[in-house]
Amino acid sequence: MQFSSRTRTATIALAALALAGGLTACGSSAKSSGSTGGSASSSSSPAVSGTVNVFAAASLQDTFTELGKKFEAAHPGTTVKFNFGGSSALAQSIVSGAPADVFAAASPATMKTVSDAKDNASDPKVFVRNTLEIAVPKGNPKHISSLKDLTAPGVKVALCAQQVPCGAAALTALKAANLNLTPVSLEQDVKSALTKVELGEVDASVVYQTDVKAAGGKVDGVGFPEAAKAINDYPIADLAKAPNAAGAKAFVQYVESPEGIAVLTAAGFQTPSAASSPAPSAS
């Protein structure tokens, strides 16, 4: 009987210990579950994968191509496809239903076409700025040193069309200099205007300083003071009807990251002011 009583006492003690351990485990499990829940919540956004379709201003071609490769390396399983062109034409394509995930424009006015149609998923944010420069053939055979020189007899000039941001900015600069200029060619994007100089078809073109730099010595650049009155802000936004919404947000974040901005500023783009609301368009 005595042995049986001791056994019962031991059994009861062991059961109590087991119960206490179980309760501790439950508490631990609840805490663990709570922290796991927080982790799951933070990782609840879809993983970035698939194709990201980016519509971007032609002047961003070199830098965005580089950023696309870096983004793919940072997000294995993604492919970035670009559609570069005049911002106004790209904006019209987007509001007409073209399957795009991201739009990076060369002016707030062309971005407004998209936001007015409520085709942007997030508020457009200015990520860089750009300044005009006169592109001339290597060696500057016409000795062009100012905007006024572009109006001299016999000087052939190519400009971007007025509805394209680089054309609107050039018109603003010419007005600031009280000059009238009749170009021999109006181009639908800045790269086409630059190509006219590279091929020797014109004596000069008003493009962005980033395009002159990207030409890699094929042309020379001539600065002019009126360019300060026609600086272009570049806004970017992920799009409301993006086929790859997660990829769109991730790409925009990457462009705005320190690594993205470093690539852009190395190419000659300027960082916007701390208050990065879009400046009035040069139109």
PyRosetta script that sets phi, psi and omega in degrees:
from pyrosetta import init, pose_from_sequence

init()
pose = pose_from_sequence("MQFSSRTRTATIALAALALAGGLTACGSSAKSSGSTGGSASSSSSPAVSGTVNVFAAASLQDTFTELGKKFEAAHPGTTVKFNFGGSSALAQSIVSGAPADVFAAASPATMKTVSDAKDNASDPKVFVRNTLEIAVPKGNPKHISSLKDLTAPGVKVALCAQQVPCGAAALTALKAANLNLTPVSLEQDVKSALTKVELGEVDASVVYQTDVKAAGGKVDGVGFPEAAKAINDYPIADLAKAPNAAGAKAFVQYVESPEGIAVLTAAGFQTPSAASSPAPSAS")
pose.set_psi(1, -43.3)
pose.set_omega(1, 179.7)
pose.set_phi(2, -62.0)
pose.set_psi(2, -42.0)
pose.set_omega(2, 178.6)
pose.set_phi(3, -62.0)
pose.set_psi(3, -41.7)
pose.set_omega(3, -179.4)
pose.set_phi(4, -64.1)
pose.set_psi(4, -39.7)
pose.set_omega(4, 179.2)
pose.set_phi(5, -64.8)
pose.set_psi(5, -43.2)
pose.set_omega(5, 178.0)
pose.set_phi(6, -62.0)
pose.set_psi(6, -40.1)
pose.set_omega(6, -179.7)
pose.set_phi(7, -61.7)
pose.set_psi(7, -44.1)
pose.set_omega(7, 179.7)
pose.set_phi(8, -63.0)
pose.set_psi(8, -38.7)
pose.set_omega(8, -179.7)
pose.set_phi(9, -64.0)
pose.set_psi(9, -43.2)
pose.set_omega(9, 178.9)
pose.set_phi(10, -64.2)
pose.set_psi(10, -40.9)
pose.set_omega(10, -178.8)
pose.set_phi(11, -63.2)
pose.set_psi(11, -43.0)
pose.set_omega(11, 179.3)
pose.set_phi(12, -62.4)
pose.set_psi(12, -41.2)
pose.set_omega(12, -179.9)
pose.set_phi(13, -63.9)
pose.set_psi(13, -43.5)
pose.set_omega(13, 179.0)
pose.set_phi(14, -63.0)
pose.set_psi(14, -39.7)
pose.set_omega(14, 179.7)
pose.set_phi(15, -63.7)
pose.set_psi(15, -40.4)
pose.set_omega(15, 178.6)
pose.set_phi(16, -63.1)
pose.set_psi(16, -41.6)
pose.set_omega(16, 178.0)
pose.set_phi(17, -63.0)
pose.set_psi(17, -42.2)
pose.set_omega(17, -179.7)
pose.set_phi(18, -63.3)
pose.set_psi(18, -41.3)
pose.set_omega(18, 179.2)
pose.set_phi(19, -63.3)
pose.set_psi(19, -43.6)
pose.set_omega(19, 178.6)
pose.set_phi(20, -61.9)
pose.set_psi(20, -43.2)
pose.set_omega(20, 178.3)
pose.set_phi(21, -62.2)
pose.set_psi(21, -39.0)
pose.set_omega(21, 179.4)
pose.set_phi(22, -64.3)
pose.set_psi(22, -41.6)
pose.set_omega(22, 178.7)
pose.set_phi(23, -64.4)
pose.set_psi(23, -40.5)
pose.set_omega(23, 178.1)
pose.set_phi(24, -61.7)
pose.set_psi(24, -42.8)
pose.set_omega(24, 179.7)
pose.set_phi(25, -62.5)
pose.set_psi(25, -40.4)
pose.set_omega(25, 179.6)
pose.set_phi(26, -62.7)
pose.set_psi(26, -44.1)
pose.set_omega(26, 178.4)
pose.set_phi(27, -61.5)
pose.set_psi(27, -43.4)
pose.set_omega(27, 178.5)
pose.set_phi(28, -62.7)
pose.set_psi(28, -41.6)
pose.set_omega(28, -180.0)
pose.set_phi(29, -63.8)
pose.set_psi(29, -39.9)
pose.set_omega(29, -180.0)
pose.set_phi(30, -63.4)
pose.set_psi(30, -42.3)
pose.set_omega(30, 178.3)
pose.set_phi(31, -63.6)
pose.set_psi(31, -44.6)
pose.set_omega(31, 179.6)
pose.set_phi(32, -60.6)
pose.set_psi(32, -43.0)
pose.set_omega(32, 179.6)
pose.set_phi(33, -62.5)
pose.set_psi(33, -39.1)
pose.set_omega(33, 179.5)
pose.set_phi(34, -63.1)
pose.set_psi(34, -42.9)
pose.set_omega(34, -179.0)
pose.set_phi(35, -72.7)
pose.set_psi(35, -34.3)
pose.set_omega(35, 176.9)
pose.set_phi(36, -65.0)
pose.set_psi(36, -39.4)
pose.set_omega(36, 178.9)
pose.set_phi(37, -60.4)
pose.set_psi(37, -40.3)
pose.set_omega(37, 178.2)
pose.set_phi(38, -63.9)
pose.set_psi(38, -41.2)
pose.set_omega(38, 179.1)
pose.set_phi(39, -64.0)
pose.set_psi(39, -43.5)
pose.set_omega(39, 180.0)
pose.set_phi(40, -63.0)
pose.set_psi(40, -37.2)
pose.set_omega(40, -179.8)
pose.set_phi(41, -64.0)
pose.set_psi(41, -41.3)
pose.set_omega(41, -178.0)
pose.set_phi(42, -71.7)
pose.set_psi(42, -24.6)
pose.set_omega(42, -179.5)
pose.set_phi(43, -103.6)
pose.set_psi(43, 16.1)
pose.set_omega(43, -176.8)
pose.set_phi(44, -73.9)
pose.set_psi(44, -17.9)
pose.set_omega(44, 177.2)
pose.set_phi(45, -67.1)
pose.set_psi(45, 142.4)
pose.set_omega(45, -176.2)
pose.set_phi(46, -59.4)
pose.set_psi(46, 145.1)
pose.set_omega(46, 176.6)
pose.set_phi(47, -65.6)
pose.set_psi(47, 148.1)
pose.set_omega(47, -179.0)
pose.set_phi(48, -83.8)
pose.set_psi(48, 121.5)
pose.set_omega(48, 178.7)
pose.set_phi(49, -158.7)
pose.set_psi(49, 175.7)
pose.set_omega(49, 176.4)
pose.set_phi(50, 80.0)
pose.set_psi(50, -166.2)
pose.set_omega(50, -176.5)
pose.set_phi(51, -91.6)
pose.set_psi(51, 134.9)
pose.set_omega(51, 174.9)
pose.set_phi(52, -112.7)
pose.set_psi(52, 115.4)
pose.set_omega(52, -179.0)
pose.set_phi(53, -93.8)
pose.set_psi(53, 116.5)
pose.set_omega(53, -175.8)
pose.set_phi(54, -113.8)
pose.set_psi(54, 121.6)
pose.set_omega(54, 173.0)
pose.set_phi(55, -96.8)
pose.set_psi(55, 121.9)
pose.set_omega(55, -173.8)
pose.set_phi(56, -141.8)
pose.set_psi(56, 149.1)
pose.set_omega(56, 177.7)
pose.set_phi(57, -56.2)
pose.set_psi(57, 144.5)
pose.set_omega(57, -176.7)
pose.set_phi(58, -57.5)
pose.set_psi(58, -31.2)
pose.set_omega(58, -178.9)
pose.set_phi(59, -69.7)
pose.set_psi(59, -10.7)
pose.set_omega(59, 178.0)
pose.set_phi(60, -95.1)
pose.set_psi(60, 2.3)
pose.set_omega(60, -170.4)
pose.set_phi(61, -55.9)
pose.set_psi(61, -49.8)
pose.set_omega(61, -176.0)
pose.set_phi(62, -67.8)
pose.set_psi(62, -46.7)
pose.set_omega(62, -177.4)
pose.set_phi(63, -69.4)
pose.set_psi(63, -41.6)
pose.set_omega(63, -178.5)
pose.set_phi(64, -70.5)
pose.set_psi(64, -32.3)
pose.set_omega(64, 175.7)
pose.set_phi(65, -61.4)
pose.set_psi(65, -42.7)
pose.set_omega(65, 176.9)
pose.set_phi(66, -65.3)
pose.set_psi(66, -43.8)
pose.set_omega(66, 179.6)
pose.set_phi(67, -64.9)
pose.set_psi(67, -33.4)
pose.set_omega(67, 177.7)
pose.set_phi(68, -61.5)
pose.set_psi(68, -42.8)
pose.set_omega(68, 179.0)
pose.set_phi(69, -65.9)
pose.set_psi(69, -40.3)
pose.set_omega(69, 178.8)
pose.set_phi(70, -66.5)
pose.set_psi(70, -38.9)
pose.set_omega(70, 179.2)
pose.set_phi(71, -64.3)
pose.set_psi(71, -43.5)
pose.set_omega(71, 178.5)
pose.set_phi(72, -61.3)
pose.set_psi(72, -37.8)
pose.set_omega(72, 178.7)
pose.set_phi(73, -67.8)
pose.set_psi(73, -36.4)
pose.set_omega(73, -180.0)
pose.set_phi(74, -76.4)
pose.set_psi(74, -23.0)
pose.set_omega(74, -179.0)
pose.set_phi(75, -128.9)
pose.set_psi(75, 79.7)
pose.set_omega(75, 179.5)
pose.set_phi(76, -54.8)
pose.set_psi(76, 138.0)
pose.set_omega(76, -178.1)
pose.set_phi(77, 97.7)
pose.set_psi(77, -1.6)
pose.set_omega(77, 177.3)
pose.set_phi(78, -106.4)
pose.set_psi(78, 153.9)
pose.set_omega(78, 173.6)
pose.set_phi(79, -134.1)
pose.set_psi(79, 128.1)
pose.set_omega(79, 178.8)
pose.set_phi(80, -102.4)
pose.set_psi(80, 122.5)
pose.set_omega(80, 176.9)
pose.set_phi(81, -112.9)
pose.set_psi(81, 134.5)
pose.set_omega(81, -175.3)
pose.set_phi(82, -111.8)
pose.set_psi(82, 147.7)
pose.set_omega(82, 168.7)
pose.set_phi(83, -125.7)
pose.set_psi(83, 100.8)
pose.set_omega(83, -178.8)
pose.set_phi(84, -97.1)
pose.set_psi(84, 143.4)
pose.set_omega(84, 178.6)
pose.set_phi(85, 176.8)
pose.set_psi(85, -169.6)
pose.set_omega(85, 175.5)
pose.set_phi(86, -65.1)
pose.set_psi(86, 134.7)
pose.set_omega(86, -176.0)
pose.set_phi(87, -58.5)
pose.set_psi(87, -37.8)
pose.set_omega(87, -178.1)
pose.set_phi(88, -65.1)
pose.set_psi(88, -41.7)
pose.set_omega(88, 178.8)
pose.set_phi(89, -67.7)
pose.set_psi(89, -38.9)
pose.set_omega(89, 178.5)
pose.set_phi(90, -64.6)
pose.set_psi(90, -41.9)
pose.set_omega(90, 179.4)
pose.set_phi(91, -61.3)
pose.set_psi(91, -42.7)
pose.set_omega(91, 178.6)
pose.set_phi(92, -63.8)
pose.set_psi(92, -38.0)
pose.set_omega(92, 178.0)
pose.set_phi(93, -63.1)
pose.set_psi(93, -41.1)
pose.set_omega(93, -178.7)
pose.set_phi(94, -65.0)
pose.set_psi(94, -47.8)
pose.set_omega(94, -178.7)
pose.set_phi(95, -70.2)
pose.set_psi(95, -16.9)
pose.set_omega(95, 176.5)
pose.set_phi(96, -86.9)
pose.set_psi(96, -1.4)
pose.set_omega(96, 174.9)
pose.set_phi(97, 106.0)
pose.set_psi(97, 9.3)
pose.set_omega(97, 178.3)
pose.set_phi(98, -61.2)
pose.set_psi(98, 138.0)
pose.set_omega(98, -178.7)
pose.set_phi(99, -73.5)
pose.set_psi(99, 95.1)
pose.set_omega(99, -178.9)
pose.set_phi(100, -127.3)
pose.set_psi(100, 147.8)
pose.set_omega(100, 178.5)
pose.set_phi(101, -101.7)
pose.set_psi(101, -34.7)
pose.set_omega(101, -175.2)
pose.set_phi(102, -137.1)
pose.set_psi(102, 143.7)
pose.set_omega(102, 173.3)
pose.set_phi(103, -126.8)
pose.set_psi(103, 124.0)
pose.set_omega(103, 174.7)
pose.set_phi(104, -118.9)
pose.set_psi(104, 112.1)
pose.set_omega(104, -173.8)
pose.set_phi(105, -105.3)
pose.set_psi(105, 161.0)
pose.set_omega(105, 179.1)
pose.set_phi(106, -95.1)
pose.set_psi(106, 7.8)
pose.set_omega(106, 176.0)
pose.set_phi(107, -162.2)
pose.set_psi(107, 150.5)
pose.set_omega(107, 174.6)
pose.set_phi(108, -61.8)
pose.set_psi(108, -31.6)
pose.set_omega(108, -177.8)
pose.set_phi(109, -63.5)
pose.set_psi(109, -41.4)
pose.set_omega(109, 179.6)
pose.set_phi(110, -73.8)
pose.set_psi(110, -32.6)
pose.set_omega(110, 174.4)
pose.set_phi(111, -65.9)
pose.set_psi(111, -34.3)
pose.set_omega(111, -178.9)
pose.set_phi(112, -60.9)
pose.set_psi(112, -31.7)
pose.set_omega(112, 176.2)
pose.set_phi(113, -56.8)
pose.set_psi(113, -40.0)
pose.set_omega(113, -179.3)
pose.set_phi(114, -76.5)
pose.set_psi(114, -44.3)
pose.set_omega(114, -178.0)
pose.set_phi(115, -70.5)
pose.set_psi(115, -32.8)
pose.set_omega(115, 176.2)
pose.set_phi(116, -63.2)
pose.set_psi(116, -31.5)
pose.set_omega(116, 177.5)
pose.set_phi(117, -85.6)
pose.set_psi(117, 4.3)
pose.set_omega(117, -179.0)
pose.set_phi(118, 57.1)
pose.set_psi(118, 36.5)
pose.set_omega(118, 178.7)
pose.set_phi(119, -95.8)
pose.set_psi(119, 3.2)
pose.set_omega(119, 176.2)
pose.set_phi(120, -98.6)
pose.set_psi(120, 140.5)
pose.set_omega(120, 179.5)
pose.set_phi(121, -87.5)
pose.set_psi(121, -29.3)
pose.set_omega(121, 178.8)
pose.set_phi(122, -128.1)
pose.set_psi(122, 162.2)
pose.set_omega(122, 178.1)
pose.set_phi(123, -64.4)
pose.set_psi(123, 130.1)
pose.set_omega(123, 177.5)
pose.set_phi(124, -58.5)
pose.set_psi(124, 140.6)
pose.set_omega(124, -179.9)
pose.set_phi(125, -127.4)
pose.set_psi(125, 131.7)
pose.set_omega(125, 176.8)
pose.set_phi(126, -71.5)
pose.set_psi(126, 124.5)
pose.set_omega(126, -178.0)
pose.set_phi(127, -111.1)
pose.set_psi(127, -25.3)
pose.set_omega(127, 174.2)
pose.set_phi(128, -149.9)
pose.set_psi(128, 170.8)
pose.set_omega(128, 175.7)
pose.set_phi(129, -130.0)
pose.set_psi(129, 162.4)
pose.set_omega(129, -179.1)
pose.set_phi(130, -142.4)
pose.set_psi(130, 151.3)
pose.set_omega(130, -176.2)
pose.set_phi(131, -122.3)
pose.set_psi(131, 145.9)
pose.set_omega(131, -179.6)
pose.set_phi(132, -75.4)
pose.set_psi(132, 155.6)
pose.set_omega(132, 174.8)
pose.set_phi(133, -152.7)
pose.set_psi(133, 152.5)
pose.set_omega(133, 175.8)
pose.set_phi(134, -88.3)
pose.set_psi(134, 123.1)
pose.set_omega(134, 175.3)
pose.set_phi(135, -94.3)
pose.set_psi(135, 130.3)
pose.set_omega(135, 179.0)
pose.set_phi(136, -130.5)
pose.set_psi(136, 158.1)
pose.set_omega(136, 177.2)
pose.set_phi(137, -58.9)
pose.set_psi(137, 154.8)
pose.set_omega(137, -179.5)
pose.set_phi(138, -52.2)
pose.set_psi(138, 130.9)
pose.set_omega(138, -179.2)
pose.set_phi(139, 89.7)
pose.set_psi(139, -10.0)
pose.set_omega(139, 177.0)
pose.set_phi(140, 49.8)
pose.set_psi(140, 62.9)
pose.set_omega(140, -174.2)
pose.set_phi(141, -59.9)
pose.set_psi(141, -26.5)
pose.set_omega(141, 179.2)
pose.set_phi(142, -89.7)
pose.set_psi(142, 2.3)
pose.set_omega(142, 178.1)
pose.set_phi(143, 54.1)
pose.set_psi(143, 45.9)
pose.set_omega(143, 179.7)
pose.set_phi(144, -78.4)
pose.set_psi(144, 129.1)
pose.set_omega(144, -178.9)
pose.set_phi(145, -131.5)
pose.set_psi(145, -1.0)
pose.set_omega(145, -178.2)
pose.set_phi(146, -157.4)
pose.set_psi(146, 168.8)
pose.set_omega(146, 174.8)
pose.set_phi(147, -61.6)
pose.set_psi(147, -37.4)
pose.set_omega(147, -178.5)
pose.set_phi(148, -59.8)
pose.set_psi(148, -33.6)
pose.set_omega(148, 179.6)
pose.set_phi(149, -63.3)
pose.set_psi(149, -22.7)
pose.set_omega(149, 179.7)
pose.set_phi(150, -70.6)
pose.set_psi(150, -17.7)
pose.set_omega(150, -179.1)
pose.set_phi(151, -93.5)
pose.set_psi(151, 0.5)
pose.set_omega(151, -178.6)
pose.set_phi(152, -67.7)
pose.set_psi(152, 148.6)
pose.set_omega(152, 179.3)
pose.set_phi(153, -58.6)
pose.set_psi(153, 138.3)
pose.set_omega(153, 176.8)
pose.set_phi(154, 84.9)
pose.set_psi(154, -4.4)
pose.set_omega(154, 178.7)
pose.set_phi(155, -91.2)
pose.set_psi(155, 118.4)
pose.set_omega(155, -179.7)
pose.set_phi(156, -93.1)
pose.set_psi(156, 126.9)
pose.set_omega(156, -175.0)
pose.set_phi(157, -126.0)
pose.set_psi(157, 138.8)
pose.set_omega(157, 171.3)
pose.set_phi(158, -109.1)
pose.set_psi(158, 136.0)
pose.set_omega(158, 175.5)
pose.set_phi(159, -126.2)
pose.set_psi(159, 161.5)
pose.set_omega(159, 169.0)
pose.set_phi(160, -74.8)
pose.set_psi(160, 150.7)
pose.set_omega(160, 176.8)
pose.set_phi(161, -61.4)
pose.set_psi(161, 153.2)
pose.set_omega(161, -172.7)
pose.set_phi(162, -61.1)
pose.set_psi(162, -32.5)
pose.set_omega(162, -177.7)
pose.set_phi(163, -75.9)
pose.set_psi(163, -11.6)
pose.set_omega(163, 176.7)
pose.set_phi(164, -88.2)
pose.set_psi(164, 139.6)
pose.set_omega(164, -176.6)
pose.set_phi(165, -51.1)
pose.set_psi(165, -40.9)
pose.set_omega(165, -179.5)
pose.set_phi(166, -67.6)
pose.set_psi(166, -30.6)
pose.set_omega(166, 177.2)
pose.set_phi(167, -73.4)
pose.set_psi(167, -40.6)
pose.set_omega(167, 177.6)
pose.set_phi(168, -63.5)
pose.set_psi(168, -40.1)
pose.set_omega(168, 179.0)
pose.set_phi(169, -67.1)
pose.set_psi(169, -40.8)
pose.set_omega(169, 178.7)
pose.set_phi(170, -62.3)
pose.set_psi(170, -40.1)
pose.set_omega(170, 178.6)
pose.set_phi(171, -63.6)
pose.set_psi(171, -40.2)
pose.set_omega(171, 177.1)
pose.set_phi(172, -61.3)
pose.set_psi(172, -43.4)
pose.set_omega(172, 179.8)
pose.set_phi(173, -64.9)
pose.set_psi(173, -41.5)
pose.set_omega(173, 179.6)
pose.set_phi(174, -64.6)
pose.set_psi(174, -39.7)
pose.set_omega(174, 177.6)
pose.set_phi(175, -64.2)
pose.set_psi(175, -38.5)
pose.set_omega(175, 178.7)
pose.set_phi(176, -63.5)
pose.set_psi(176, -28.8)
pose.set_omega(176, 179.5)
pose.set_phi(177, -94.0)
pose.set_psi(177, 3.2)
pose.set_omega(177, -178.0)
pose.set_phi(178, 55.8)
pose.set_psi(178, 45.5)
pose.set_omega(178, -178.5)
pose.set_phi(179, -119.7)
pose.set_psi(179, 145.2)
pose.set_omega(179, 171.1)
pose.set_phi(180, -111.9)
pose.set_psi(180, 132.9)
pose.set_omega(180, -176.8)
pose.set_phi(181, -136.5)
pose.set_psi(181, 128.7)
pose.set_omega(181, 175.9)
pose.set_phi(182, -106.8)
pose.set_psi(182, 105.0)
pose.set_omega(182, -178.5)
pose.set_phi(183, -74.3)
pose.set_psi(183, 157.2)
pose.set_omega(183, 176.2)
pose.set_phi(184, -85.5)
pose.set_psi(184, -11.9)
pose.set_omega(184, -178.3)
pose.set_phi(185, -151.7)
pose.set_psi(185, 136.8)
pose.set_omega(185, 174.1)
pose.set_phi(186, -116.4)
pose.set_psi(186, 120.9)
pose.set_omega(186, -173.8)
pose.set_phi(187, -106.3)
pose.set_psi(187, 154.5)
pose.set_omega(187, -176.2)
pose.set_phi(188, -87.6)
pose.set_psi(188, -5.5)
pose.set_omega(188, 172.0)
pose.set_phi(189, -157.5)
pose.set_psi(189, 163.5)
pose.set_omega(189, -171.7)
pose.set_phi(190, -68.9)
pose.set_psi(190, -31.5)
pose.set_omega(190, 179.4)
pose.set_phi(191, -65.3)
pose.set_psi(191, -36.6)
pose.set_omega(191, 177.9)
pose.set_phi(192, -67.1)
pose.set_psi(192, -38.3)
pose.set_omega(192, 178.0)
pose.set_phi(193, -65.1)
pose.set_psi(193, -39.2)
pose.set_omega(193, 178.7)
pose.set_phi(194, -67.6)
pose.set_psi(194, -39.0)
pose.set_omega(194, -179.2)
pose.set_phi(195, -59.8)
pose.set_psi(195, -33.9)
pose.set_omega(195, 178.0)
pose.set_phi(196, -58.6)
pose.set_psi(196, -37.1)
pose.set_omega(196, 178.5)
pose.set_phi(197, -73.7)
pose.set_psi(197, -45.0)
pose.set_omega(197, -178.5)
pose.set_phi(198, -59.2)
pose.set_psi(198, -35.1)
pose.set_omega(198, -179.6)
pose.set_phi(199, -85.8)
pose.set_psi(199, -3.4)
pose.set_omega(199, 180.0)
pose.set_phi(200, 76.3)
pose.set_psi(200, 17.5)
pose.set_omega(200, -179.0)
pose.set_phi(201, -80.8)
pose.set_psi(201, -21.9)
pose.set_omega(201, 176.3)
pose.set_phi(202, -135.9)
pose.set_psi(202, 165.3)
pose.set_omega(202, -179.6)
pose.set_phi(203, -88.3)
pose.set_psi(203, -18.8)
pose.set_omega(203, -178.7)
pose.set_phi(204, -166.2)
pose.set_psi(204, 160.4)
pose.set_omega(204, 173.6)
pose.set_phi(205, -150.2)
pose.set_psi(205, 146.1)
pose.set_omega(205, 176.7)
pose.set_phi(206, -94.5)
pose.set_psi(206, 112.4)
pose.set_omega(206, -177.1)
pose.set_phi(207, -131.5)
pose.set_psi(207, -168.0)
pose.set_omega(207, 175.9)
pose.set_phi(208, -90.4)
pose.set_psi(208, 151.7)
pose.set_omega(208, 177.9)
pose.set_phi(209, -61.5)
pose.set_psi(209, -28.0)
pose.set_omega(209, 177.5)
pose.set_phi(210, -66.8)
pose.set_psi(210, -32.1)
pose.set_omega(210, 179.0)
pose.set_phi(211, -72.0)
pose.set_psi(211, -37.8)
pose.set_omega(211, 176.0)
pose.set_phi(212, -62.0)
pose.set_psi(212, -44.1)
pose.set_omega(212, 179.8)
pose.set_phi(213, -65.0)
pose.set_psi(213, -40.7)
pose.set_omega(213, -178.8)
pose.set_phi(214, -68.3)
pose.set_psi(214, -21.7)
pose.set_omega(214, 179.9)
pose.set_phi(215, -67.1)
pose.set_psi(215, -14.0)
pose.set_omega(215, 173.1)
pose.set_phi(216, 62.4)
pose.set_psi(216, 40.5)
pose.set_omega(216, 176.7)
pose.set_phi(217, 90.9)
pose.set_psi(217, -0.2)
pose.set_omega(217, 177.7)
pose.set_phi(218, -72.8)
pose.set_psi(218, -23.6)
pose.set_omega(218, 178.6)
pose.set_phi(219, -135.2)
pose.set_psi(219, 166.1)
pose.set_omega(219, 172.0)
pose.set_phi(220, -106.8)
pose.set_psi(220, 155.8)
pose.set_omega(220, 178.6)
pose.set_phi(221, -114.5)
pose.set_psi(221, 140.2)
pose.set_omega(221, 178.2)
pose.set_phi(222, -123.1)
pose.set_psi(222, 118.4)
pose.set_omega(222, 177.8)
pose.set_phi(223, -80.8)
pose.set_psi(223, 160.0)
pose.set_omega(223, 177.5)
pose.set_phi(224, -151.2)
pose.set_psi(224, 144.3)
pose.set_omega(224, -171.8)
pose.set_phi(225, -63.3)
pose.set_psi(225, -31.2)
pose.set_omega(225, -178.0)
pose.set_phi(226, -65.6)
pose.set_psi(226, -14.4)
pose.set_omega(226, 178.9)
pose.set_phi(227, -61.7)
pose.set_psi(227, -27.3)
pose.set_omega(227, -180.0)
pose.set_phi(228, -65.0)
pose.set_psi(228, -20.0)
pose.set_omega(228, -179.7)
pose.set_phi(229, -92.7)
pose.set_psi(229, 2.4)
pose.set_omega(229, -175.3)
pose.set_phi(230, -138.7)
pose.set_psi(230, 43.2)
pose.set_omega(230, 178.9)
pose.set_phi(231, -76.7)
pose.set_psi(231, 135.2)
pose.set_omega(231, -179.3)
pose.set_phi(232, -100.2)
pose.set_psi(232, 129.6)
pose.set_omega(232, 172.1)
pose.set_phi(233, -89.6)
pose.set_psi(233, 140.9)
pose.set_omega(233, -178.8)
pose.set_phi(234, -111.0)
pose.set_psi(234, 107.8)
pose.set_omega(234, 176.7)
pose.set_phi(235, -93.7)
pose.set_psi(235, 154.8)
pose.set_omega(235, 177.9)
pose.set_phi(236, -135.6)
pose.set_psi(236, 148.0)
pose.set_omega(236, 177.9)
pose.set_phi(237, -156.7)
pose.set_psi(237, 148.2)
pose.set_omega(237, 168.5)
pose.set_phi(238, -82.6)
pose.set_psi(238, 154.6)
pose.set_omega(238, -167.7)
pose.set_phi(239, -105.6)
pose.set_psi(239, 148.9)
pose.set_omega(239, -173.9)
pose.set_phi(240, -63.6)
pose.set_psi(240, -35.5)
pose.set_omega(240, -178.1)
pose.set_phi(241, -101.9)
pose.set_psi(241, 26.9)
pose.set_omega(241, -177.5)
pose.set_phi(242, -59.7)
pose.set_psi(242, 124.6)
pose.set_omega(242, 174.3)
pose.set_phi(243, -62.0)
pose.set_psi(243, -27.7)
pose.set_omega(243, 179.8)
pose.set_phi(244, -125.5)
pose.set_psi(244, 78.9)
pose.set_omega(244, -174.3)
pose.set_phi(245, -63.0)
pose.set_psi(245, -42.5)
pose.set_omega(245, -179.5)
pose.set_phi(246, -64.5)
pose.set_psi(246, -42.6)
pose.set_omega(246, 178.6)
pose.set_phi(247, -65.5)
pose.set_psi(247, -36.4)
pose.set_omega(247, 179.1)
pose.set_phi(248, -62.6)
pose.set_psi(248, -48.8)
pose.set_omega(248, -180.0)
pose.set_phi(249, -62.0)
pose.set_psi(249, -41.9)
pose.set_omega(249, -178.8)
pose.set_phi(250, -65.1)
pose.set_psi(250, -38.6)
pose.set_omega(250, -179.4)
pose.set_phi(251, -68.3)
pose.set_psi(251, -42.8)
pose.set_omega(251, 178.4)
pose.set_phi(252, -60.5)
pose.set_psi(252, -43.7)
pose.set_omega(252, 178.2)
pose.set_phi(253, -61.7)
pose.set_psi(253, -37.4)
pose.set_omega(253, -179.4)
pose.set_phi(254, -67.7)
pose.set_psi(254, -42.3)
pose.set_omega(254, 177.9)
pose.set_phi(255, -60.2)
pose.set_psi(255, -39.1)
pose.set_omega(255, -177.1)
pose.set_phi(256, -83.4)
pose.set_psi(256, -5.7)
pose.set_omega(256, -178.7)
pose.set_phi(257, -73.2)
pose.set_psi(257, 162.9)
pose.set_omega(257, 177.3)
pose.set_phi(258, -55.3)
pose.set_psi(258, -37.3)
pose.set_omega(258, 178.8)
pose.set_phi(259, -65.9)
pose.set_psi(259, -42.2)
pose.set_omega(259, 179.0)
pose.set_phi(260, -64.6)
pose.set_psi(260, -45.8)
pose.set_omega(260, -179.9)
pose.set_phi(261, -64.9)
pose.set_psi(261, -32.8)
pose.set_omega(261, 179.0)
pose.set_phi(262, -63.0)
pose.set_psi(262, -41.0)
pose.set_omega(262, 177.9)
pose.set_phi(263, -64.4)
pose.set_psi(263, -42.1)
pose.set_omega(263, -177.3)
pose.set_phi(264, -68.5)
pose.set_psi(264, -44.0)
pose.set_omega(264, -179.1)
pose.set_phi(265, -70.4)
pose.set_psi(265, -30.2)
pose.set_omega(265, 176.2)
pose.set_phi(266, -64.6)
pose.set_psi(266, -26.2)
pose.set_omega(266, 179.2)
pose.set_phi(267, -86.5)
pose.set_psi(267, -2.8)
pose.set_omega(267, 177.0)
pose.set_phi(268, 109.3)
pose.set_psi(268, -5.0)
pose.set_omega(268, 176.2)
pose.set_phi(269, -70.5)
pose.set_psi(269, 154.7)
pose.set_omega(269, 178.9)
pose.set_phi(270, -106.4)
pose.set_psi(270, 147.8)
pose.set_omega(270, 175.4)
pose.set_phi(271, -78.0)
pose.set_psi(271, 146.3)
pose.set_omega(271, 179.0)
pose.set_phi(272, -73.0)
pose.set_psi(272, 170.8)
pose.set_omega(272, 177.5)
pose.set_phi(273, -69.6)
pose.set_psi(273, 166.9)
pose.set_omega(273, -177.4)
pose.set_phi(274, -57.4)
pose.set_psi(274, -40.7)
pose.set_omega(274, 174.3)
pose.set_phi(275, -87.9)
pose.set_psi(275, 95.9)
pose.set_omega(275, -168.0)
pose.set_phi(276, -93.4)
pose.set_psi(276, 40.7)
pose.set_omega(276, 173.0)
pose.set_phi(277, -76.8)
pose.set_psi(277, 144.9)
pose.set_omega(277, -175.4)
pose.set_phi(278, -59.3)
pose.set_psi(278, 136.8)
pose.set_omega(278, 175.9)
pose.set_phi(279, -81.2)
pose.set_psi(279, 161.6)
pose.set_omega(279, 178.3)
pose.set_phi(280, -56.6)
pose.set_psi(280, 141.0)
pose.set_omega(280, -178.1)
pose.set_phi(281, -72.3)
pose.set_psi(281, 148.5)
pose.set_omega(281, 173.6)
pose.set_phi(282, -82.8)
pose.set_psi(282, 85.6)
pose.set_omega(282, -175.9)
pose.set_phi(283, -141.8)
pose.dump_pdb("model.pdb")
